[in-house]
Amino acid sequence: MKVPKITIIGLGPGAKEHLTLAALEAMKNHKEIYLRTEKHPVVEYLKQEGISFKSFDYIYEEKEDFQEVYETIATTLVEKAQKEDILYAVPGHPYVAENTVQLLIDVCKKEAVEKVVYPAMSFVDAMFMALEIDPVDGFKLLDGLQLNKQKPDTNMANIITQVYDRYVASEAKLSLMDYYDDEQPIFVVKNAGIPTLQRIEEVPLYMLDRLDWIDHLTSLYIPKIDIDQKKYYNVNNLVEIMEILRSKDGCPWDIKQTHDSLKPYLIEEAYEVMEAIDQKDDILLEEELGDLLLQVIFHSQIAKERDAFALGEVVQGICEKLIFRHPHVFKEVKAENSTEALSTWEHQKRLEKQIESIADSMSMIPKELPALLKSMKVQKKAADVGFDWDDMKDVIAKVQEELKEVLEALEEHKEDRVKEEAGDLLFAVVNLIRFLKVNPEDALNQTCKKFIKRFYYIEEMAREKGKNLRDMTLQEMDVFWEESKQKSKKI
């Protein structure tokens, strides 16, 4: 039984000179030839050569969107191939921005249809020739009909094809304005590679859909944007900026920084993020998260310079970690609630870190962590294996016991023991707060803020009374303190 066969050829960008001998011979050797569209400059030459063909232009009129058009063409071609060998010709190169060919390849695989593909000069080649550009610095090819899915990269040149008409140009303009300035110079190229018809015009982006000569053979070229000229930035740009700042011609302060010298800023930025969260200020939170992200980029750049690692490895590591520690999302493990999810996370973490005991996991808690948070984490790890109080009354009794031991140590005038017992008291208080399901760090921070606010009131009242705080007695200040408490309760 004969295997169905489809020959796919490219007609090149438009000039008859760009039509390959292989493509021309293939067409002369086929009776059934189908063109995706007859709207191509080389078609007149085919007619002169006596090549008969049919086109799918009628389908564009029948269907509502391009995707439906392309799917219909692909399935129709395979149906035709079941009866006899056929040839399908597309503008440009079959594998460059040609959706029907990609769909056709999939259908051929499913229906066991053999395919032969003849390459051709693509419109991209013609674009580079027309604009006299070397693509060695990289470029991104985008479909003008899919800019809602395909995103331009302003770090390199972008070529947008299939800008069929002014409507598509208008939609493309609106999409591109999310990445480029309205005044961004762009090159509009029509009939690239056809000397007698080629037209190139440089216009600002906002003018794109005002050009009345745009048609189905129109593409756009947008040059790479310099780092200091961008309208919008991404993480890659941040990495590039940091590389510039750390270069020999960069900023003297940035150049001399090390991991150690940046430690205070890392902690400071993290706390400023927390402050923004507490204030429920989204604008401030956005800014502070940017400052915190900068610290990650800064440390990654320093590490890259000493050949330790780069940001790519940082991202790779955290992605792998998240997938590994979430088997209840990415694997078959089940977690019905947040408690089970956390338990799974901790289990995966122990496997990953090869933690063999609970004490090991306690010792791995960062030493730089605030003592209140560290104590809570230690207690939680102990509680996870059942080493915990059963009743709140026992926790309260423990706090009272530790307070009594602090007082006893004071009576003995032993500084070391006072320090030890004071730590035990704090640890017991954290235990109590944990039982209350309150974060001790947050609770103490809130109390500090409350204290400062009430102290502001004391100072204000003292000024109104013409008094100096240093000259006032504790009893006098306490009167204002109680007034502040009463006022805050009424709010």
Secondary structure per residue as TSV (DSSP state, phi and psi in degrees):
chain	resnum	aa	ss	phi	psi
A	1	M	-	360.0	132.5
A	2	K	-	-73.2	134.5
A	3	V	-	-81.2	129.7
A	4	P	-	-59.2	146.6
A	5	K	E	-141.4	138.1
A	6	I	E	-124.5	129.5
A	7	T	E	-101.7	128.2
A	8	I	E	-114.7	126.9
A	9	I	E	-127.8	158.9
A	10	G	E	-105.1	139.6
A	11	L	-	-90.7	-0.2
A	12	G	B	80.2	179.7
A	13	P	S	-73.0	-18.4
A	14	G	S	155.7	-39.6
A	15	A	-	-75.5	143.3
A	16	K	G	-63.7	-25.5
A	17	E	G	-64.9	-22.4
A	18	H	G	-91.9	-1.0
A	19	L	S	-79.4	123.8
A	20	T	-	-75.8	155.2
A	21	L	H	-62.3	-38.1
A	22	A	H	-61.9	-42.4
A	23	A	H	-66.4	-42.4
A	24	L	H	-64.3	-44.1
A	25	E	H	-63.7	-39.6
A	26	A	H	-61.9	-41.1
A	27	M	H	-67.1	-37.1
A	28	K	H	-69.5	-21.7
A	29	N	T	-97.4	6.6
A	30	H	-	-119.9	137.6
A	31	K	S	-83.4	-39.6
A	32	E	-	-100.8	106.5
A	33	I	E	-121.2	131.5
A	34	Y	E	-123.7	130.9
A	35	L	E	-105.0	137.3
A	36	R	S	-59.0	-42.7
A	37	T	-	-147.5	144.7
A	38	E	S	-84.8	-6.8
A	39	K	-	-84.1	74.7
A	40	H	S	-150.4	134.5
A	41	P	T	-57.3	-28.2
A	42	V	T	-77.9	-10.4
A	43	V	H	-61.1	-39.9
A	44	E	H	-60.2	-37.4
A	45	Y	H	-66.2	-38.7
A	46	L	H	-62.0	-40.1
A	47	K	H	-64.3	-40.2
A	48	Q	H	-64.0	-30.7
A	49	E	T	-82.7	1.0
A	50	G	T	77.8	22.0
A	51	I	-	-90.1	121.6
A	52	S	-	-92.8	145.1
A	53	F	-	-155.7	167.0
A	54	K	E	-122.6	152.2
A	55	S	E	-122.3	163.5
A	56	F	-	-102.3	21.5
A	57	D	H	-60.1	-30.2
A	58	Y	H	-64.3	-28.9
A	59	I	H	-67.7	-32.3
A	60	Y	H	-60.9	-30.4
A	61	E	H	-79.9	-27.1
A	62	E	H	-85.2	-32.7
A	63	K	S	-97.9	158.5
A	64	E	S	-84.8	-31.1
A	65	D	S	-139.1	164.4
A	66	F	H	-63.5	-38.4
A	67	Q	H	-60.4	-40.2
A	68	E	H	-66.9	-36.0
A	69	V	H	-60.8	-50.3
A	70	Y	H	-62.7	-42.0
A	71	E	H	-64.5	-39.8
A	72	T	H	-65.1	-41.7
A	73	I	H	-60.7	-45.8
A	74	A	H	-61.6	-48.3
A	75	T	H	-68.2	-35.8
A	76	T	H	-64.4	-42.2
A	77	L	H	-61.8	-42.9
A	78	V	H	-65.7	-37.8
A	79	E	H	-63.2	-41.2
A	80	K	H	-64.9	-39.0
A	81	A	H	-66.7	-23.7
A	82	Q	T	-66.3	-22.4
A	83	K	T	-94.7	-39.5
A	84	E	S	-162.2	161.2
A	85	D	-	-63.9	135.7
A	86	I	E	-130.0	164.7
A	87	L	E	-122.6	135.8
A	88	Y	E	-120.6	125.1
A	89	A	E	-115.7	134.2
A	90	V	E	-126.7	155.0
A	91	P	S	-62.0	148.7
A	92	G	B	68.8	-141.1
A	93	H	-	-99.9	136.2
A	94	P	T	-57.3	-28.0
A	95	Y	T	-103.2	11.4
A	96	V	S	-117.7	108.6
A	97	A	S	53.7	42.7
A	98	E	-	-125.3	92.7
A	99	N	H	-63.1	-36.6
A	100	T	H	-62.5	-35.7
A	101	V	H	-67.1	-43.2
A	102	Q	H	-61.6	-42.5
A	103	L	H	-65.8	-39.9
A	104	L	H	-64.0	-39.8
A	105	I	H	-60.0	-43.5
A	106	D	H	-62.9	-44.2
A	107	V	H	-67.2	-38.0
A	108	C	H	-61.0	-39.8
A	109	K	H	-63.2	-42.9
A	110	K	H	-68.1	-38.3
A	111	E	H	-96.8	6.6
A	112	A	T	58.1	45.1
A	113	V	-	-101.0	128.4
A	114	E	E	-73.8	145.5
A	115	K	E	-133.6	145.9
A	116	V	E	-128.7	131.1
A	117	V	E	-119.9	129.5
A	118	Y	E	-107.1	122.4
A	119	P	-	-71.8	171.8
A	120	A	-	-156.4	170.0
A	121	M	-	-69.5	131.5
A	122	S	-	-93.3	166.6
A	123	F	H	-65.0	-24.7
A	124	V	H	-65.1	-43.8
A	125	D	H	-58.6	-44.0
A	126	A	H	-64.8	-34.7
A	127	M	H	-63.7	-46.8
A	128	F	H	-63.3	-37.5
A	129	M	H	-68.2	-42.8
A	130	A	H	-66.6	-38.4
A	131	L	H	-92.1	-4.7
A	132	E	T	56.2	52.3
A	133	I	-	-119.1	137.6
A	134	D	-	-95.5	120.1
A	135	P	G	-78.9	11.6
A	136	V	G	-59.7	-27.6
A	137	D	G	-80.2	-1.5
A	138	G	-	96.7	150.4
A	139	F	E	-155.2	163.2
A	140	K	E	-121.3	131.3
A	141	L	E	-100.2	126.1
A	142	L	E	-125.7	150.7
A	143	D	E	-93.0	120.5
A	144	G	T	-61.2	-17.6
A	145	L	T	-90.8	-4.7
A	146	Q	-	-129.5	29.8
A	147	L	T	-69.7	-10.5
A	148	N	T	-75.0	-19.4
A	149	K	T	-109.9	-38.6
A	150	Q	S	-94.0	128.6
A	151	K	-	-107.6	133.7
A	152	P	-	-69.6	157.4
A	153	D	-	-118.4	108.1
A	154	T	T	-72.4	-6.6
A	155	N	T	-77.2	-8.2
A	156	M	S	-144.8	173.6
A	157	A	E	-68.8	149.5
A	158	N	E	-126.2	134.5
A	159	I	E	-114.6	126.6
A	160	I	E	-113.4	118.3
A	161	T	E	-101.5	176.2
A	162	Q	-	57.9	39.9
A	163	V	-	-87.6	79.1
A	164	Y	-	-65.1	-38.9
A	165	D	S	-155.4	-174.2
A	166	R	H	-68.9	-29.4
A	167	Y	H	-65.9	-48.2
A	168	V	H	-62.1	-39.2
A	169	A	H	-61.0	-39.5
A	170	S	H	-66.0	-44.1
A	171	E	H	-64.4	-40.3
A	172	A	H	-64.6	-41.1
A	173	K	H	-59.1	-46.7
A	174	L	H	-62.3	-40.1
A	175	S	H	-66.6	-43.6
A	176	L	H	-68.2	-26.5
A	177	M	T	-68.9	-11.1
A	178	D	T	-76.7	-11.8
A	179	Y	T	-124.9	-22.5
A	180	Y	S	-124.4	156.2
A	181	D	-	-67.3	149.9
A	182	D	T	-57.9	-29.7
A	183	E	T	-90.0	4.1
A	184	Q	-	-57.0	123.6
A	185	P	E	-67.7	131.9
A	186	I	E	-130.3	157.1
A	187	F	E	-107.5	122.5
A	188	V	E	-100.7	120.8
A	189	V	E	-120.4	124.8
A	190	K	E	-118.9	137.2
A	191	N	S	56.2	46.2
A	192	A	T	-58.8	133.2
A	193	G	T	87.1	-0.4
A	194	I	-	-108.9	98.2
A	195	P	T	-50.6	-41.0
A	196	T	T	-79.8	-16.7
A	197	L	T	-117.5	-15.7
A	198	Q	-	-58.9	137.4
A	199	R	E	-140.0	129.5
A	200	I	E	-128.1	130.0
A	201	E	E	-139.1	131.1
A	202	E	E	-93.9	123.8
A	203	V	E	-138.9	158.0
A	204	P	E	-69.4	150.9
A	205	L	G	-52.7	-41.0
A	206	Y	G	-64.8	-15.9
A	207	M	G	-89.4	-6.0
A	208	L	G	-50.9	-53.1
A	209	D	G	-80.7	5.8
A	210	R	G	-93.7	-4.8
A	211	L	-	-79.9	124.5
A	212	D	T	-91.1	3.1
A	213	W	T	-106.5	7.2
A	214	I	-	-67.9	134.9
A	215	D	-	-144.5	-165.1
A	216	H	T	-67.4	-11.2
A	217	L	T	-108.1	31.9
A	218	T	E	-108.2	135.2
A	219	S	E	-133.6	164.6
A	220	L	E	-117.6	148.1
A	221	Y	E	-128.8	124.1
A	222	I	E	-119.8	118.8
A	223	P	-	-67.6	162.6
A	224	K	-	-59.4	144.5
A	225	I	-	-103.6	130.0
A	226	D	-	-60.9	150.3
A	227	I	G	-58.5	-33.4
A	228	D	G	-91.4	5.8
A	229	Q	G	-115.0	5.0
A	230	K	-	-75.8	150.0
A	231	K	S	-87.8	-37.8
A	232	Y	S	-129.2	146.0
A	233	Y	-	-121.8	156.8
A	234	N	-	-129.2	-176.4
A	235	V	H	-62.2	-36.7
A	236	N	H	-60.8	-36.8
A	237	N	H	-65.8	-38.1
A	238	L	H	-62.7	-40.9
A	239	V	H	-61.9	-43.9
A	240	E	H	-63.3	-43.0
A	241	I	H	-61.3	-42.3
A	242	M	H	-65.3	-37.2
A	243	E	H	-61.6	-40.1
A	244	I	H	-66.1	-44.1
A	245	L	H	-62.9	-31.6
A	246	R	H	-90.9	-4.1
A	247	S	S	-74.9	169.8
A	248	K	T	-62.7	-24.4
A	249	D	T	-100.5	14.3
A	250	G	S	-86.7	-147.4
A	251	C	-	-88.6	126.5
A	252	P	H	-55.4	-38.6
A	253	W	H	-68.1	-46.7
A	254	D	H	-62.4	-37.5
A	255	I	H	-63.0	-37.1
A	256	K	H	-85.5	-3.8
A	257	Q	-	-72.8	149.8
A	258	T	-	-129.4	173.7
A	259	H	H	-56.7	-44.1
A	260	D	H	-67.1	-42.4
A	261	S	H	-67.8	-23.7
A	262	L	H	-89.0	-8.9
A	263	K	H	-54.1	-46.3
A	264	P	H	-60.6	-36.4
A	265	Y	H	-70.1	-35.8
A	266	L	H	-61.9	-46.3
A	267	I	H	-66.1	-43.5
A	268	E	H	-60.5	-45.6
A	269	E	H	-65.7	-36.7
A	270	A	H	-63.0	-41.5
A	271	Y	H	-69.7	-31.5
A	272	E	H	-70.2	-31.4
A	273	V	H	-63.7	-44.8
A	274	M	H	-61.6	-39.0
A	275	E	H	-62.5	-42.6
A	276	A	H	-64.1	-37.6
A	277	I	H	-65.1	-43.7
A	278	D	H	-61.6	-36.2
A	279	Q	H	-80.2	-8.1
A	280	K	T	54.4	40.9
A	281	D	-	-107.7	101.3
A	282	D	H	-66.4	-36.3
A	283	I	H	-64.3	-45.2
A	284	L	H	-66.8	-38.8
A	285	L	H	-62.6	-42.1
A	286	E	H	-58.4	-45.1
A	287	E	H	-65.0	-45.4
A	288	E	H	-70.3	-33.5
A	289	L	H	-64.2	-35.3
A	290	G	H	-63.1	-42.6
A	291	D	H	-63.5	-38.4
A	292	L	H	-69.4	-40.9
A	293	L	H	-60.8	-37.5
A	294	L	H	-57.7	-38.7
A	295	Q	H	-63.6	-39.0
A	296	V	H	-63.0	-45.9
A	297	I	H	-64.4	-41.3
A	298	F	H	-60.6	-51.6
A	299	H	H	-63.6	-37.5
A	300	S	H	-65.5	-38.7
A	301	Q	H	-66.6	-42.3
A	302	I	H	-61.3	-42.5
A	303	A	H	-65.0	-38.3
A	304	K	H	-62.7	-40.0
A	305	E	H	-65.4	-26.3
A	306	R	T	-103.1	18.8
A	307	D	T	58.4	34.0
A	308	A	S	-91.0	-57.4
A	309	F	-	-165.4	171.4
A	310	A	-	-131.0	176.6
A	311	L	H	-57.3	-35.6
A	312	G	H	-57.2	-41.8
A	313	E	H	-68.7	-34.6
A	314	V	H	-61.8	-47.9
A	315	V	H	-65.4	-43.0
A	316	Q	H	-57.2	-46.3
A	317	G	H	-63.2	-44.9
A	318	I	H	-71.4	-32.7
A	319	C	H	-65.1	-46.1
A	320	E	H	-62.3	-40.4
A	321	K	H	-63.5	-45.7
A	322	L	H	-62.4	-41.7
A	323	I	H	-67.0	-42.6
A	324	F	H	-65.9	-39.4
A	325	R	H	-85.1	-0.8
A	326	H	-	-120.7	56.6
A	327	P	H	-63.7	-21.2
A	328	H	H	-75.6	-5.2
A	329	V	H	-112.9	-44.8
A	330	F	H	-99.6	-11.4
A	331	K	S	-124.1	-160.3
A	332	E	S	-93.7	-0.1
A	333	V	-	-66.5	143.5
A	334	K	-	-104.2	140.0
A	335	A	-	-142.6	109.0
A	336	E	-	-81.8	-19.7
A	337	N	S	-149.8	178.0
A	338	S	H	-66.5	-31.0
A	339	T	H	-64.6	-45.7
A	340	E	H	-66.4	-36.8
A	341	A	H	-63.8	-42.2
A	342	L	H	-66.1	-39.2
A	343	S	H	-62.3	-41.9
A	344	T	H	-63.5	-42.6
A	345	W	H	-57.2	-48.2
A	346	E	H	-64.7	-38.3
A	347	H	H	-62.9	-46.3
A	348	Q	H	-64.1	-36.0
A	349	K	H	-64.7	-41.4
A	350	R	H	-64.0	-38.5
A	351	L	H	-65.0	-44.7
A	352	E	H	-64.4	-44.5
A	353	K	H	-88.0	-3.0
A	354	Q	T	55.6	44.9
A	355	I	-	-82.1	121.0
A	356	E	-	-98.6	-14.7
A	357	S	S	-144.4	161.4
A	358	I	H	-65.6	-37.8
A	359	A	H	-62.2	-36.9
A	360	D	H	-59.7	-44.9
A	361	S	H	-65.6	-33.6
A	362	M	H	-66.3	-41.3
A	363	S	H	-68.9	-18.2
A	364	M	T	-87.3	-3.3
A	365	I	S	-64.9	130.3
A	366	P	-	-53.1	131.9
A	367	K	T	-66.3	-26.2
A	368	E	T	-78.5	-8.5
A	369	L	S	-66.2	139.8
A	370	P	-	-52.8	141.7
A	371	A	H	-58.9	-35.7
A	372	L	H	-62.9	-46.8
A	373	L	H	-66.0	-39.5
A	374	K	H	-62.7	-44.1
A	375	S	H	-63.5	-38.0
A	376	M	H	-65.5	-40.9
A	377	K	H	-64.4	-41.4
A	378	V	H	-60.3	-45.7
A	379	Q	H	-63.6	-39.5
A	380	K	H	-63.8	-40.8
A	381	K	H	-65.1	-37.0
A	382	A	H	-69.0	-39.8
A	383	A	H	-65.0	-32.0
A	384	D	H	-60.8	-25.1
A	385	V	T	-108.1	16.9
A	386	G	T	91.6	0.5
A	387	F	-	-86.7	82.5
A	388	D	S	-159.8	161.8
A	389	W	-	-72.2	149.0
A	390	D	S	-93.3	-27.2
A	391	D	-	-130.0	140.9
A	392	M	H	-58.5	-34.5
A	393	K	H	-60.6	-36.6
A	394	D	H	-67.4	-35.6
A	395	V	H	-66.7	-44.0
A	396	I	H	-63.2	-41.7
A	397	A	H	-61.4	-36.5
A	398	K	H	-67.1	-39.2
A	399	V	H	-61.5	-44.5
A	400	Q	H	-64.1	-39.9
A	401	E	H	-62.3	-45.0
A	402	E	H	-66.9	-36.1
A	403	L	H	-64.4	-41.1
A	404	K	H	-61.2	-39.5
A	405	E	H	-69.8	-31.5
A	406	V	H	-64.3	-45.0
A	407	L	H	-63.9	-38.3
A	408	E	H	-65.1	-39.6
A	409	A	H	-65.2	-35.1
A	410	L	H	-64.3	-41.1
A	411	E	H	-65.2	-29.5
A	412	E	H	-82.6	-10.2
A	413	H	T	57.9	39.5
A	414	K	-	-109.3	106.1
A	415	E	H	-61.4	-42.2
A	416	D	H	-62.4	-41.7
A	417	R	H	-70.2	-36.1
A	418	V	H	-59.7	-45.7
A	419	K	H	-61.5	-43.7
A	420	E	H	-63.9	-47.5
A	421	E	H	-69.2	-32.7
A	422	A	H	-64.6	-39.5
A	423	G	H	-63.4	-41.6
A	424	D	H	-61.7	-37.7
A	425	L	H	-65.4	-46.1
A	426	L	H	-61.6	-41.5
A	427	F	H	-62.5	-40.5
A	428	A	H	-67.5	-38.2
A	429	V	H	-65.3	-41.0
A	430	V	H	-61.0	-38.9
A	431	N	H	-59.6	-42.8
A	432	L	H	-63.7	-45.6
A	433	I	H	-62.6	-37.8
A	434	R	H	-62.7	-40.6
A	435	F	H	-61.9	-29.1
A	436	L	T	-81.8	1.0
A	437	K	T	59.6	42.3
A	438	V	-	-120.7	140.1
A	439	N	-	-77.3	117.7
A	440	P	H	-62.6	-34.6
A	441	E	H	-64.2	-45.6
A	442	D	H	-64.1	-42.7
A	443	A	H	-62.1	-44.9
A	444	L	H	-68.9	-38.4
A	445	N	H	-61.3	-41.7
A	446	Q	H	-63.5	-39.8
A	447	T	H	-65.1	-39.8
A	448	C	H	-60.7	-43.9
A	449	K	H	-62.1	-42.1
A	450	K	H	-63.7	-41.7
A	451	F	H	-61.8	-45.5
A	452	I	H	-61.7	-42.7
A	453	K	H	-61.2	-42.9
A	454	R	H	-69.6	-31.9
A	455	F	H	-70.8	-32.8
A	456	Y	H	-57.6	-40.7
A	457	Y	H	-64.6	-42.4
A	458	I	H	-58.9	-46.3
A	459	E	H	-63.0	-41.5
A	460	E	H	-64.1	-44.1
A	461	M	H	-65.6	-38.0
A	462	A	H	-62.5	-42.3
A	463	R	H	-63.3	-41.3
A	464	E	H	-63.4	-32.9
A	465	K	T	-86.5	-1.0
A	466	G	T	70.9	30.5
A	467	K	-	-112.8	155.6
A	468	N	-	-102.6	130.9
A	469	L	G	-54.5	-38.8
A	470	R	G	-65.5	-21.3
A	471	D	G	-96.4	-6.9
A	472	M	S	-86.5	151.3
A	473	T	-	-83.8	162.4
A	474	L	H	-59.4	-37.7
A	475	Q	H	-63.9	-38.9
A	476	E	H	-67.2	-42.7
A	477	M	H	-67.6	-34.1
A	478	D	H	-65.4	-29.4
A	479	V	H	-60.7	-47.5
A	480	F	H	-66.0	-36.4
A	481	W	H	-58.6	-46.9
A	482	E	H	-65.7	-35.2
A	483	E	H	-62.2	-43.0
A	484	S	H	-61.8	-41.6
A	485	K	H	-60.4	-44.9
A	486	Q	H	-63.9	-39.1
A	487	K	H	-65.4	-41.0
A	488	S	H	-68.0	-30.7
A	489	K	H	-69.7	-29.8
A	490	K	H	-77.2	-21.1
A	491	I	-	-73.3	360.0
